Amino acid sequence: MALHKMLNDAAITAALDGCKDAGTFEHKKFFHACGLASKSVADLKEAFNIIDQDKSGYIEEEELKLFLTNFKQGARSLNDAETKAFLKAGDTDADGKIGVDEFTTLVHA
């Protein structure tokens, strides 16, 4: 399932508009604006599986950089500072990647 099928198109557009400029991505605001924050753990696990593009069971830094493109084709990539801040916020066990439980906790925080 694609993320745009799980979420409202207008909410995705609004969330992406809120962080369209480099340096403006804030994961908490984005999760609430697009509607992910209100989704069930099962839905978030589905979202995680979409974002985990290499199917490693983790979202690594390169996948985080492309995070916004999972919501809409042509969306911008996160810059290095945004990517590192996003990873730091979600990587609670400090292994350099975000697992599914870390992801669900991050989205619902």
N, C-alpha and C positions, 0 to 999 in steps of 0.2 A: 504494500500500500504506500502510495506517495504521500508526503506530508500535506500537500495541497488538498488531498481528498479527506484528510483527517481534520483539517482546520478550515475556517471560513476564509474565503478569498479576500474579502474586504479587510478582515483582521490581519491577514498576512501582509497585504499591501500597506496598511497603516503601520505595522511593526517595522517593515523594511524602510518605509519613508522616515521613520523615527531614527534610523541609524544609517541613512544613505551616505553621509559624509564620513570619510576616514577619521577614526578617533572618537566616534560617537556611539559605538556599540556598547551597551550595558546589558549583560545577559538577563538580569532580573526584570528589567523593563521590557526587554524583548519577549521573554517567556510569558509575561502577563499580557502584553499587547497582542501577540499572535494567538493566544488561547491555550498554549501548551500547559501553563501553570494550573489550569483547571481540569486537565485530563487525568484519567485513572493511571495507576501504575502499569496496567496492561497496555494501555495506549502509549505510554512513555517508553515501554520496552519495544513496541513496534517502531516508534520514532527513532529510538537508539539504533535499531537494526538498519534503518535507512541511512542514518548519519555515518554508521560504521561501514564505510564503503568497501573496505578490503575484507570485511567479515572476519576480522581477527578476534572479535569479542571485546574490543576496546576502541575508543575514539582517541586517536593519536593527534599530535599537534598539526600535522598536514591536513587531516580531516576537519579539525576545528577551524583552520584557516578558510576552508570552503563551506563552513557551516551555513551561511546565508543562502548559498546556491541550492541547498536542499529544499528551500521554501519556494524559490522562484528562479527559473532559468534566467541567467543574465544578472543576477544579484551580485553585488561586489564581494570580493574576498575580504576577510578581516586582515588588518595590518598586523605586523609582528607584535606590537605592544598589546593590541586587543586580544590576539590569540594567546599570548603568554598569560595575560590577566584572566582570561576565560579558563585556561588550563589550571592555573593556580587555584581558582575558585572551586573547581570541580574535583581536582585530584587530591582527595583527602588522605590517601595512603602514600603519596609522594613517589609513585612509581613512574611518573612521566606520561601517564595516559589516564583516561576516564573510563571506568567500567560501568556496566549497566546500573548497578546499585548507586554508584556515585552520581550518575546522570539523573536518576529519578529523584535522589535527594537534592541535587542542585536545582532542578526545575521546581520542585515543591517548596524550596526554602523561602 
